[in-house]
């Protein structure tokens, strides 16, 4: 079982460059999420998608866009990367139910220079 | 702003002892509560979930929830060096069950 697959695992960008982080899940989950994790700040929600065709902003959406391409795939795009976007990015998915937590991907470590 | 607060630690316990991790949350509408374990350089891994007041046990782990006090805790019995990690408390909010995470407590179990 692959679970949640993220690509790439590492990326270095120059300020102003753009890139797309890819995420795919094979668990038939409706909900998908993008978080960033910075030292001492925990995980912060960037965007989420409650179902195919819908997306909503989280706590820190500025500088990002997302696409829910289909039920399996949820991508995160940085249009013009800034050093403040240096972080570890995690994609996650979940199914409905009170006790169901998230399954996380392995993360993308992004450095913007 | 919905908040989840955890003691940042670090918390050190000797092998075989009980480790106690605490978390408070601000949103009284929160319905589900989770504990994740994160090893350095790895992604968070779900270890416990709880949504009813009281205790829930799973092996060496016990989660405790008190909604009136807006408090959730995790006890790890017979702590092992392999339990050394950062433990993240997470709380659901919103119609899409978005999780709000605390900043984590770093636990070190000393052999």
Interface residues (C-beta under 8 A of the other chain):
Chain A: X31 X33 X35 X40 X41 X42 X43 X44 X45 X48 X50 X56 X58 X90 X94 X96 X98 X99 X100 X101 X102 X103 X104 X105 X106 X107
Chain B: X4 X8 X31 X32 X34 X36 X42 X43 X44 X45 X46 X49 X50 X51 X88 X90 X95 X96 X97 X98 X99 X100 X101 X102 X103 X104
